[in-house]
């Protein structure tokens, strides 16, 4: 998912429209971004699921992309298995 946030953490555009709902909590992503900085990968938990993300400053906004760790890890594990044969 790709989304843009105002500095205070409110999403104003997203590839998944559900992220625009005011009930969605974005604090885990913002905290991970603040800890790791621009263009640095980070992991965080959301609803007991590990997710991976990366964010950066763009003008007065923050742009982020996140994905489930399972989605990212699946092709890596598959490739590692093929190499071990």
Secondary structure, 3 states (H helix, E strand, C coil): CEEEEECCCCEEEECCHHHHCCCCCCHHHHHHHHHHCCCCCEEEEECCEEEEEEEEEECCEEEEEEEEHHHHHHHHHHHHHHHHC
